[in-house]
């Protein structure tokens, strides 16, 4: 039996804060593990006995595998969470899983390539699944008129959470280096810092966020899986009914491909093209996190006044301007302008996109349709970086030419966005 109708009880301020805190909690994982510290540790130390190209390829393949698993499973997990009214329970499992596997990265040292790949895939899978589940609560605790604002608060807190975790890690790294320790000694400890920060900061969410849907389902696990697939198949069969949402997901897939290129490869571009040192790159990531938090906050408010579609369009214009600046940047000053534009655009695009999906989602299908949102973003996470990497290979290491692929994804996303109609009224089944 599907979940019973949601109660009319509105979400309290504490509950909305608890929802936002999950973004604060999980952002340290992406900032430290995937972007700033562990990825470089994997390439330089864990797989240090291999060539830089081979080690980088292994890391890219690891990320692609994790995102592929999420892509395949996200709609099913969302459908099952809706059918059983168990989004909160699923969120608890994915949170515990990500915290556990991230903490186990402490045991990864030089040469432990297989262990590192396995743990990163599992941790990333749990992280991304939890990200989809927490997003599915947004339509339940907000209204179409305030959804953009609340989503913006969440993204803003998320960037600050990632920044705080990164700062804590850098404090320890600086101390360890002053004691003469190398990366094989201090990077494993940063994984523990990320895991502990995630676990502590997620407590408000796990304690205060309510599961509003109700279900009298008594089906056994096997029947639940069948029911989940049946509901997912029905979603695709009724694509014409929800054509507006699917058109937006196409747009989102395109511009998110560009976003993922920047997230995964911005530090590489800064080092290879602009000659940034490690310290410069870390400062760059910190600055982008700060401007992204500001962008998420400002665009979250702006979205509630001008609408989601126009708000996203403005962020894509900023993205296009930023990529053009980065392409022509020879001096650091122009590249820093591009980085700050990217920060504002990053926060705004991610915040507004999540809220727009919530506005277009039929009531009672939050987990299912946010699972499709997760599918779109993870598909983008595969095709974006792989396109950039393929162009770098074809053009013999020319990162500037490869950057044009990012511009292409944003332009296509903007054109597809104008095919989407926006309604400020919550969709019904």
C-alpha positions as a printed NumPy array, in Angstrom:
array([[  0.   ,   0.   ,   0.   ],
       [  1.311,   3.458,  -0.865],
       [  1.927,   6.043,   1.855],
       [ -1.154,   7.644,   3.319],
       [ -1.672,  11.41 ,   2.816],
       [  0.658,  13.699,   4.69 ],
       [ -0.633,  15.371,   7.842],
       [ -1.388,  19.071,   7.709],
       [  0.962,  19.873,  10.588],
       [  3.443,  22.507,   9.342],
       [  7.155,  22.134,   9.888],
       [  8.576,  24.006,  12.853],
       [ 11.513,  26.354,  12.607],
       [ 13.611,  23.781,  14.481],
       [ 12.721,  21.103,  11.95 ],
       [ 13.618,  23.328,   9.004],
       [ 16.921,  24.119,  10.704],
       [ 17.501,  20.378,  11.194],
       [ 16.906,  19.828,   7.476],
       [ 19.44 ,  22.531,   6.576],
       [ 21.987,  21.071,   8.981],
       [ 22.302,  17.934,   6.881],
       [ 23.834,  20.014,   4.11 ],
       [ 26.224,  21.405,   6.718],
       [ 27.049,  17.881,   7.906],
       [ 27.745,  16.105,   4.631],
       [ 29.621,  18.838,   2.77 ],
       [ 32.911,  18.027,   4.472],
       [ 32.924,  14.719,   2.61 ],
       [ 32.902,  16.311,  -0.839],
       [ 35.249,  19.147,   0.139],
       [ 37.943,  17.032,   1.809],
       [ 37.605,  13.554,   0.332],
       [ 36.62 ,  14.262,  -3.269],
       [ 38.007,  17.743,  -3.958],
       [ 40.838,  18.965,  -1.755],
       [ 42.847,  16.325,   0.143],
       [ 42.139,  12.616,  -0.281],
       [ 41.986,  12.699,  -4.091],
       [ 45.513,  14.119,  -4.225],
       [ 46.614,  11.635,  -1.539],
       [ 45.263,   8.767,  -3.614],
       [ 47.097,   9.87 ,  -6.755],
       [ 50.371,  10.859,  -5.057],
       [ 50.68 ,   8.327,  -2.212],
       [ 48.231,   5.425,  -2.359],
       [ 48.931,   4.842,  -6.044],
       [ 52.304,   6.544,  -5.893],
       [ 54.122,   3.595,  -7.44 ],
       [ 52.213,   4.156, -10.68 ],
       [ 52.598,   6.962, -13.191],
       [ 50.632,  10.115, -12.566],
       [ 48.442,   9.397, -15.581],
       [ 47.631,   5.862, -14.439],
       [ 46.913,   6.998, -10.879],
       [ 44.66 ,   9.803, -12.092],
       [ 42.83 ,   7.383, -14.373],
       [ 42.227,   5.018, -11.429],
       [ 40.756,   7.884,  -9.395],
       [ 38.539,   8.981, -12.29 ],
       [ 37.365,   5.392, -12.795],
       [ 36.589,   5.118,  -9.087],
       [ 34.43 ,   8.232,  -9.21 ],
       [ 32.693,   7.07 , -12.386],
       [ 31.894,   3.688, -10.82 ],
       [ 30.45 ,   5.278,  -7.682],
       [ 28.317,   7.678,  -9.692],
       [ 27.148,   4.886, -11.975],
       [ 25.961,   2.849,  -8.976],
       [ 24.061,   5.867,  -7.675],
       [ 22.633,   6.549, -11.11 ],
       [ 21.242,   3.016, -11.327],
       [ 19.928,   2.832,  -7.77 ],
       [ 18.685,   6.349,  -6.947],
       [ 15.199,   6.12 ,  -8.498],
       [ 14.618,   2.681,  -6.955],
       [ 15.74 ,   3.771,  -3.488],
       [ 13.53 ,   6.846,  -3.769],
       [ 10.541,   4.804,  -4.915],
       [ 10.992,   2.321,  -2.066],
       [ 11.379,   5.165,   0.436],
       [  8.103,   6.678,  -0.782],
       [  6.257,   3.359,  -0.883],
       [  7.235,   2.426,   2.661],
       [  7.165,   5.997,   4.032],
       [ 10.699,   5.337,   5.267],
       [ 12.794,   8.225,   3.956],
       [ 13.99 ,   8.968,   7.509],
       [ 15.036,   5.357,   8.081],
       [ 16.844,   5.192,   4.735],
       [ 18.57 ,   8.482,   5.557],
       [ 19.825,   7.045,   8.852],
       [ 21.287,   4.019,   7.086],
       [ 23.043,   6.041,   4.389],
       [ 24.42 ,   8.495,   6.942],
       [ 25.827,   5.724,   9.118],
       [ 27.239,   4.047,   6.022],
       [ 29.034,   7.154,   4.757],
       [ 30.424,   7.974,   8.2  ],
       [ 31.652,   4.394,   8.676],
       [ 33.313,   3.976,   5.283],
       [ 34.88 ,   7.44 ,   5.489],
       [ 36.317,   6.611,   8.904],
       [ 37.701,   3.321,   7.553],
       [ 39.742,   5.318,   5.021],
       [ 42.019,   5.946,   8.013],
       [ 43.519,   2.509,   7.328],
       [ 44.408,   3.292,   3.706],
       [ 48.125,   3.74 ,   3.199],
       [ 50.677,   3.601,   0.369],
       [ 49.903,   0.768,  -2.022],
       [ 46.412,   0.04 ,  -0.627],
       [ 44.805,   0.811,  -3.97 ],
       [ 42.09 ,  -1.843,  -3.875],
       [ 41.016,  -0.969,  -0.327],
       [ 40.947,   2.74 ,  -1.139],
       [ 38.864,   2.23 ,  -4.283],
       [ 36.367,  -0.006,  -2.473],
       [ 35.921,   2.327,   0.496],
       [ 35.649,   5.475,  -1.645],
       [ 33.016,   3.85 ,  -3.866],
       [ 30.987,   2.701,  -0.846],
       [ 31.316,   6.035,   0.986],
       [ 30.426,   8.036,  -2.124],
       [ 27.438,   5.786,  -2.837],
       [ 26.119,   6.284,   0.709],
       [ 26.78 ,  10.026,   0.567],
       [ 24.97 ,  10.528,  -2.74 ],
       [ 22.022,   8.346,  -1.741],
       [ 21.61 ,  10.356,   1.455],
       [ 21.805,  13.571,  -0.538],
       [ 18.844,  12.443,  -2.644],
       [ 16.842,  11.38 ,   0.416],
       [ 17.339,  14.633,   2.347],
       [ 16.297,  16.59 ,  -0.753],
       [ 13.041,  14.606,  -0.867],
       [ 11.993,  16.136,   2.486],
       [ 12.056,  19.674,   1.072],
       [  8.504,  19.744,  -0.378],
       [  7.125,  18.358,   2.909],
       [  8.587,  21.048,   5.177],
       [  8.216,  24.062,   2.885],
       [  5.763,  25.719,   0.511],
       [  6.285,  26.549,  -3.173],
       [  6.661,  30.208,  -2.148],
       [  9.47 ,  29.545,   0.374],
       [ 11.096,  26.454,  -1.114],
       [ 13.855,  28.377,  -2.871],
       [ 14.734,  30.294,   0.277],
       [ 14.961,  27.163,   2.423],
       [ 16.989,  25.325,  -0.2  ],
       [ 19.323,  28.329,  -0.335],
       [ 19.773,  28.251,   3.44 ],
       [ 20.702,  24.59 ,   3.191],
       [ 23.25 ,  25.086,   0.434],
       [ 24.736,  28.108,   2.213],
       [ 25.15 ,  26.124,   5.435],
       [ 26.592,  23.298,   3.371],
       [ 29.382,  25.417,   1.953],
       [ 30.164,  26.74 ,   5.418],
       [ 30.201,  23.182,   6.769],
       [ 32.603,  22.078,   4.07 ],
       [ 34.781,  25.103,   4.767],
       [ 34.816,  24.414,   8.524],
       [ 35.78 ,  20.768,   8.027],
       [ 38.513,  21.768,   5.584],
       [ 39.88 ,  24.344,   8.036],
       [ 39.974,  21.751,  10.842],
       [ 41.835,  19.36 ,   8.555],
       [ 44.301,  22.03 ,   7.482],
       [ 45.002,  22.959,  11.103],
       [ 45.916,  19.355,  11.803],
       [ 47.915,  19.039,   8.562],
       [ 49.905,  22.174,   9.394],
       [ 50.63 ,  20.844,  12.888],
       [ 51.636,  17.427,  11.533],
       [ 53.962,  18.928,   8.947],
       [ 55.607,  21.053,  11.647],
       [ 56.358,  17.764,  13.441],
       [ 58.028,  16.382,  10.329],
       [ 55.214,  13.97 ,   9.425],
       [ 54.369,  13.234,   5.802],
       [ 51.06 ,  12.753,   3.995],
       [ 50.943,   9.012,   4.767],
       [ 50.662,   9.959,   8.445],
       [ 48.396,  13.008,   8.467],
       [ 45.935,  12.43 ,   5.601],
       [ 44.405,   9.305,   7.226],
       [ 43.624,  11.436,  10.296],
       [ 41.781,  13.964,   8.122],
       [ 39.414,  11.138,   7.11 ],
       [ 38.569,  10.63 ,  10.784],
       [ 37.977,  14.374,  11.165],
       [ 35.515,  14.292,   8.256],
       [ 33.698,  11.246,   9.67 ],
       [ 33.383,  12.736,  13.167],
       [ 32.211,  16.116,  11.86 ],
       [ 29.625,  14.427,   9.653],
       [ 28.301,  12.271,  12.506],
       [ 28.011,  15.127,  14.999],
       [ 26.532,  17.702,  12.625],
       [ 23.936,  15.214,  11.319],
       [ 22.459,  14.633,  14.781],
       [ 19.928,  17.525,  14.602],
       [ 18.616,  16.116,  11.319],
       [ 18.328,  12.56 ,  12.594],
       [ 16.702,  13.687,  15.843],
       [ 14.326,  16.477,  14.77 ],
       [ 13.368,  15.915,  11.139],
       [  9.999,  14.147,  10.933],
       [  8.75 ,  11.541,   8.489],
       [  5.365,  13.019,   7.54 ],
       [  4.22 ,  10.261,   5.21 ],
       [  2.457,   7.242,   6.74 ],
       [  2.21 ,   3.711,   5.403],
       [  0.382,   0.588,   6.454],
       [  2.57 ,  -1.508,   4.159],
       [  3.144,  -5.093,   5.31 ],
       [  4.773,  -6.519,   2.189],
       [  7.909,  -8.679,   2.58 ],
       [ 11.268,  -7.272,   1.347],
       [ 11.149,  -9.159,  -1.957],
       [  7.691,  -7.843,  -2.746],
       [  8.845,  -4.333,  -1.79 ],
       [ 11.63 ,  -4.491,  -4.364],
       [  9.135,  -5.586,  -7.012],
       [  6.767,  -2.816,  -5.944],
       [  9.6  ,  -0.28 ,  -6.132],
       [ 10.477,  -1.322,  -9.684],
       [  6.81 ,  -1.264, -10.672],
       [  6.412,   2.258,  -9.34 ],
       [  9.597,   3.36 , -11.065],
       [  8.386,   1.866, -14.352],
       [  5.093,   3.709, -13.908],
       [  7.026,   6.962, -13.465],
       [  8.695,   6.534, -16.836],
       [  5.447,   5.389, -18.481],
       [  3.753,   8.575, -17.308],
       [  6.599,  10.771, -18.536],
       [  4.219,  12.692, -20.781],
       [  2.117,  13.656, -17.768],
       [  5.209,  15.048, -16.046],
       [  6.834,  16.313, -19.249],
       [  7.679,  19.671, -17.691],
       [  9.72 ,  18.026, -14.938],
       [ 11.511,  15.782, -17.404],
       [ 12.381,  18.714, -19.66 ],
       [ 13.918,  20.443, -16.674],
       [ 15.85 ,  17.298, -15.757],
       [ 17.326,  17.335, -19.267],
       [ 18.41 ,  20.936, -18.783],
       [ 19.755,  20.149, -15.326],
       [ 21.737,  17.176, -16.643],
       [ 23.45 ,  19.398, -19.183],
       [ 24.427,  22.273, -16.929],
       [ 25.315,  19.943, -14.051],
       [ 27.789,  18.228, -16.389],
       [ 29.562,  21.573, -16.593],
       [ 29.33 ,  22.048, -12.832],
       [ 30.875,  18.637, -12.167],
       [ 33.751,  19.418, -14.509],
       [ 34.538,  22.482, -12.409],
       [ 34.125,  20.642,  -9.082],
       [ 36.352,  17.711, -10.07 ],
       [ 38.943,  19.495, -12.212],
       [ 39.161,  23.145, -11.121],
       [ 42.192,  22.445,  -8.932],
       [ 43.862,  20.547, -11.788],
       [ 43.241,  23.457, -14.169],
       [ 44.589,  25.943, -11.629],
       [ 47.805,  23.95 , -11.244],
       [ 48.355,  22.894, -14.844],
       [ 47.363,  26.127, -16.605],
       [ 47.754,  28.898, -14.023],
       [ 50.708,  27.415, -12.153],
       [ 49.033,  27.462,  -8.731],
       [ 50.883,  25.81 ,  -5.859],
       [ 49.141,  23.539,  -3.361],
       [ 48.641,  26.356,  -0.858],
       [ 47.21 ,  28.6  ,  -3.582],
       [ 44.779,  25.869,  -4.61 ],
       [ 43.586,  25.352,  -1.031],
       [ 42.966,  29.073,  -0.658],
       [ 41.105,  28.993,  -3.978],
       [ 38.796,  26.233,  -2.703],
       [ 38.15 ,  28.151,   0.515],
       [ 37.266,  31.345,  -1.357],
       [ 34.953,  29.479,  -3.733],
       [ 33.2  ,  27.865,  -0.746],
       [ 32.619,  31.279,   0.833],
       [ 31.289,  32.909,  -2.336],
       [ 29.188,  29.8  ,  -3.043],
       [ 27.584,  30.089,   0.399],
       [ 26.785,  33.745,  -0.3  ],
       [ 25.445,  32.842,  -3.732],
       [ 23.215,  30.092,  -2.353],
       [ 21.823,  32.45 ,   0.289],
       [ 21.185,  35.361,  -2.079],
       [ 19.796,  33.32 ,  -4.958],
       [ 17.639,  31.336,  -2.54 ],
       [ 15.873,  34.586,  -1.566],
       [ 15.846,  35.894,  -5.128],
       [ 14.246,  32.685,  -6.391],
       [ 11.163,  33.209,  -4.239],
       [ 10.64 ,  36.639,  -5.848],
       [ 11.479,  36.125,  -9.517],
       [ 10.828,  32.387,  -9.884],
       [ 13.053,  29.357, -10.24 ],
       [ 13.512,  29.33 , -13.999],
       [ 14.716,  32.916, -14.29 ],
       [ 16.91 ,  32.491, -11.226],
       [ 18.618,  29.415, -12.724],
       [ 18.998,  31.228, -16.038],
       [ 20.842,  34.068, -14.283],
       [ 23.231,  31.607, -12.634],
       [ 23.94 ,  29.966, -15.995],
       [ 24.777,  33.367, -17.471],
       [ 27.246,  33.828, -14.607],
       [ 28.69 ,  30.371, -15.309],
       [ 29.186,  31.224, -18.98 ],
       [ 30.878,  34.516, -18.073],
       [ 33.117,  32.731, -15.549],
       [ 34.226,  30.067, -18.043],
       [ 35.023,  32.726, -20.643],
       [ 37.116,  34.609, -18.06 ],
       [ 38.956,  31.408, -17.11 ],
       [ 39.587,  30.563, -20.759],
       [ 41.229,  33.905, -21.489],
       [ 42.944,  34.236, -18.098],
       [ 46.702,  34.553, -18.322],
       [ 47.21 ,  36.718, -15.263],
       [ 45.999,  35.49 , -11.878],
       [ 43.721,  38.512, -11.39 ],
       [ 41.335,  37.482, -14.186],
       [ 41.374,  33.871, -12.98 ],
       [ 40.407,  34.995,  -9.465],
       [ 37.494,  36.949, -10.962],
       [ 36.422,  33.745, -12.702],
       [ 36.731,  31.792,  -9.43 ],
       [ 34.492,  34.231,  -7.545],
       [ 31.908,  34.208, -10.337],
       [ 31.98 ,  30.411, -10.194],
       [ 31.363,  30.537,  -6.444],
       [ 28.269,  32.738,  -6.753],
       [ 26.966,  30.725,  -9.705],
       [ 27.684,  27.372,  -8.04 ],
       [ 25.684,  28.141,  -4.92 ],
       [ 22.805,  29.677,  -6.833],
       [ 22.508,  26.953,  -9.487],
       [ 22.551,  24.073,  -7.024],
       [ 20.129,  25.702,  -4.599],
       [ 17.643,  26.832,  -7.247],
       [ 17.783,  23.536,  -9.133],
       [ 16.888,  21.462,  -6.091],
       [ 14.007,  23.766,  -5.172],
       [ 12.668,  23.775,  -8.759],
       [ 12.53 ,  19.97 ,  -8.75 ],
       [ 10.531,  20.205,  -5.522],
       [  8.068,  22.61 ,  -7.131],
       [  7.579,  20.332, -10.147],
       [  7.286,  17.091,  -8.14 ],
       [  3.8  ,  15.549,  -7.692],
       [  2.715,  15.211,  -4.071],
       [  3.414,  11.774,  -2.632],
       [  6.26 ,  11.089,  -5.079],
       [  9.016,  13.121,  -3.425],
       [ 11.473,  10.285,  -2.88 ],
       [ 10.815,   8.847,  -6.315],
       [ 11.22 ,  12.076,  -8.267],
       [ 14.145,  13.326,  -6.228],
       [ 15.663,   9.943,  -7.02 ],
       [ 15.331,  10.934, -10.676],
       [ 16.966,  14.253,  -9.786],
       [ 19.817,  12.248,  -8.291],
       [ 19.964,  10.129, -11.441],
       [ 20.263,  13.249, -13.586],
       [ 22.996,  14.804, -11.452],
       [ 25.   ,  11.573, -11.29 ],
       [ 24.71 ,  10.987, -15.018],
       [ 26.052,  14.515, -15.405],
       [ 28.871,  13.644, -12.98 ],
       [ 29.915,  10.866, -15.361],
       [ 29.611,  12.545, -18.755],
       [ 31.006,  15.963, -17.737],
       [ 34.45 ,  15.012, -16.376],
       [ 34.836,  12.188, -18.927],
       [ 34.19 ,  14.667, -21.761],
       [ 36.762,  17.08 , -20.359],
       [ 39.273,  14.294, -19.786],
       [ 38.729,  12.961, -23.3  ],
       [ 39.378,  16.389, -24.784],
       [ 42.55 ,  16.803, -22.724],
       [ 43.72 ,  13.445, -24.111],
       [ 42.755,  14.234, -27.726],
       [ 44.33 ,  17.706, -27.628],
       [ 47.544,  16.476, -25.989],
       [ 47.089,  18.047, -22.578],
       [ 45.527,  21.323, -23.742],
       [ 43.308,  22.217, -20.775],
       [ 42.196,  25.531, -22.262],
       [ 40.645,  23.833, -25.272],
       [ 39.053,  21.212, -23.029],
       [ 37.473,  24.016, -21.001],
       [ 35.276,  24.788, -24.009],
       [ 33.362,  21.566, -23.275],
       [ 32.241,  23.186, -20.014],
       [ 30.988,  26.227, -21.912],
       [ 29.066,  23.945, -24.277],
       [ 27.242,  22.179, -21.426],
       [ 26.134,  25.479, -19.874],
       [ 24.906,  26.881, -23.18 ],
       [ 22.874,  23.747, -23.936],
       [ 21.469,  23.742, -20.401],
       [ 20.369,  27.354, -20.785],
       [ 18.624,  26.682, -24.108],
       [ 16.805,  23.632, -22.708],
       [ 15.759,  25.633, -19.648],
       [ 13.653,  27.946, -21.806],
       [ 11.489,  24.961, -22.838],
       [ 10.361,  24.521, -19.215],
       [  7.156,  26.122, -17.969],
       [  7.07 ,  27.272, -14.361],
       [  4.087,  27.141, -12.043],
       [  4.175,  28.437,  -8.485],
       [  1.503,  25.884,  -7.505],
       [  2.436,  22.518,  -6.072],
       [  1.717,  19.672,  -8.493],
       [ -0.781,  16.991,  -7.51 ],
       [ -0.969,  13.357,  -8.491]])
